Amino acid sequence: MEDIIKILESGTSQNKIEILETLHHTNNLEILQQIILRLSDNSIQVRGEAFNALLLNQNNISKILIDNLSSTNKNIKGFTALVLANKNEKSAIPEIKKIVNNEHGMVRSCAIGSLGYLRAEKISDIILKALTDSNLEVQKSALQTAIQTNIFVSEEKIREISKNNDSQIKNLLLKLKK
């Protein structure tokens, strides 16, 4: 176990990936926390493998994932929300709602996308506010969530969003109007 932690903390990217590929069955809290910390690794491949290790883990790891929504690290916060959503962990919805106003657009986008994926209820106010967020990715997540959860968006709000000259936004607006 000490070797695993040592590699995850200071090994090469390739060594970390090789170890992470073997850890999707662990329920050891210390190792799980190390995997979660890799969600903020410098290497995108390591981050992806850590995400996969958490996603594929069939043990009940929801508590440690939910606890990490309060991390000060934006990658850990955002990607943990996505892991919880992909694991269909509806018990995480109240905690995910707490990060929709985070200072980092990436965290807001992940949180809103997670709420949509989880088909969270009573999120209309959150989504309608996010439609006019300063971050374009947050707006896209909010539009997608509005579509997924059948949230009514007024014509006025649609006109306001339409001012963005972004092809993805335009495509999402077409889906919203259907």
C-alpha positions in Angstrom: 0.0 0.0 0.0 2.8 2.4 0.8 4.3 1.8 -2.6 1.0 2.6 -4.3 0.7 5.9 -2.4 4.3 6.8 -3.1 3.8 6.2 -6.9 0.5 8.1 -6.9 2.1 11.0 -5.1 5.4 11.3 -6.9 5.7 8.7 -9.7 5.9 9.4 -13.4 2.7 9.9 -15.3 3.1 6.5 -16.8 3.6 4.8 -13.4 0.6 6.6 -12.0 -1.6 5.5 -14.9 -0.4 1.9 -14.6 -1.3 1.9 -10.9 -4.6 3.7 -11.4 -5.6 1.0 -13.9 -5.5 -1.6 -11.2 -7.3 0.4 -8.4 -11.0 0.3 -9.6 -11.8 -2.3 -6.9 -10.3 -0.6 -3.9 -12.3 0.4 -0.9 -9.2 1.6 1.1 -10.0 5.2 2.1 -6.3 6.3 2.0 -5.9 5.0 -1.6 -9.3 6.4 -2.6 -8.2 9.8 -1.4 -5.0 9.5 -3.4 -7.0 8.6 -6.5 -9.3 11.6 -5.9 -6.2 13.8 -5.6 -5.1 12.6 -9.0 -8.1 14.4 -10.5 -5.9 17.4 -10.2 -2.7 15.9 -11.6 -0.7 17.9 -14.1 -1.2 15.1 -16.7 -4.6 15.0 -18.4 -4.1 11.2 -18.9 -3.6 10.7 -15.2 -6.7 12.8 -14.4 -8.7 10.7 -16.9 -7.4 7.4 -15.5 -8.3 8.6 -11.9 -11.8 9.5 -13.1 -12.2 6.1 -14.6 -10.9 4.3 -11.5 -13.5 6.2 -9.4 -16.3 5.7 -12.0 -15.6 1.9 -12.3 -15.4 1.4 -8.6 -18.4 -0.7 -7.5 -17.8 -0.2 -3.8 -19.8 2.3 -1.9 -17.5 5.2 -2.2 -20.1 8.0 -2.2 -19.3 9.4 1.2 -15.6 10.1 0.3 -16.7 11.5 -3.1 -19.3 13.8 -1.5 -16.8 14.9 1.1 -14.4 16.0 -1.7 -17.0 18.4 -3.1 -15.8 20.7 -0.4 -12.2 20.5 -1.6 -10.5 23.8 -2.3 -9.2 22.4 -5.6 -11.4 23.3 -8.5 -10.6 20.1 -10.5 -11.3 17.8 -7.5 -14.6 19.7 -6.8 -15.8 19.7 -10.4 -14.7 16.2 -11.5 -16.0 14.7 -8.3 -19.4 16.1 -9.1 -19.2 14.5 -12.5 -18.2 11.1 -11.0 -21.1 11.3 -8.6 -23.5 12.1 -11.5 -22.2 9.3 -13.6 -22.6 6.9 -10.7 -26.2 8.2 -10.5 -25.6 9.2 -6.8 -28.8 11.2 -6.2 -27.9 11.5 -2.5 -25.2 14.0 -3.6 -27.7 16.4 -5.1 -27.9 18.7 -2.0 -24.1 18.9 -1.8 -23.7 19.5 -5.6 -26.2 22.4 -5.3 -23.8 24.0 -2.9 -21.1 24.4 -5.5 -23.2 25.9 -8.4 -22.1 29.4 -7.4 -18.4 28.5 -7.1 -15.9 31.2 -8.2 -14.6 28.9 -11.0 -16.6 28.5 -14.1 -15.4 24.9 -14.6 -16.9 23.9 -11.2 -20.2 25.7 -11.9 -20.4 24.0 -15.3 -19.7 20.6 -13.8 -22.2 21.1 -11.0 -25.0 22.2 -13.3 -24.3 19.4 -15.7 -24.3 17.0 -12.8 -27.6 18.2 -11.6 -29.1 17.8 -15.1 -27.7 14.3 -15.5 -29.1 13.3 -12.1 -32.5 14.8 -13.1 -32.5 16.9 -9.9 -35.8 18.4 -9.0 -36.5 22.0 -7.9 -33.5 23.5 -9.7 -35.3 25.9 -12.0 -34.0 29.0 -10.2 -30.4 27.7 -10.3 -30.6 26.9 -14.0 -32.3 30.1 -15.1 -29.7 32.1 -13.3 -26.9 30.0 -14.9 -28.3 30.7 -18.3 -26.9 34.2 -18.0 -23.6 33.3 -16.3 -20.5 35.1 -17.5 -18.9 31.8 -18.5 -20.1 30.3 -21.8 -19.5 26.7 -20.7 -21.8 27.3 -17.7 -24.5 28.7 -20.0 -24.2 25.6 -22.2 -24.5 23.3 -19.2 -27.5 25.2 -18.0 -29.2 25.0 -21.4 -28.5 21.2 -21.6 -29.9 20.8 -18.1 -33.0 22.9 -18.9 -33.6 20.5 -21.9 -32.9 17.3 -19.8 -35.2 18.4 -16.9 -37.9 20.2 -19.0 -37.3 23.6 -17.3 -39.4 26.3 -18.9 -37.2 29.1 -20.4 -39.1 32.3 -21.3 -38.9 33.8 -24.8 -37.2 36.9 -23.2 -34.4 34.7 -21.7 -34.0 32.8 -25.0 -33.6 36.1 -26.9 -31.0 37.2 -24.3 -29.1 33.9 -24.7 -29.4 34.0 -28.5 -27.1 37.1 -28.5 -24.2 34.7 -28.0 -22.8 33.9 -31.4 -21.9 30.4 -30.4 -23.0 27.4 -32.6 -23.4 25.0 -29.6 -25.7 27.5 -27.9 -27.7 27.9 -31.1 -28.1 24.1 -31.4 -29.1 23.8 -27.8 -31.7 26.6 -28.2 -33.2 24.7 -31.2 -33.6 21.6 -29.0 -35.0 23.7 -26.1 -37.8 25.2 -28.4 -39.0 21.7 -29.5 
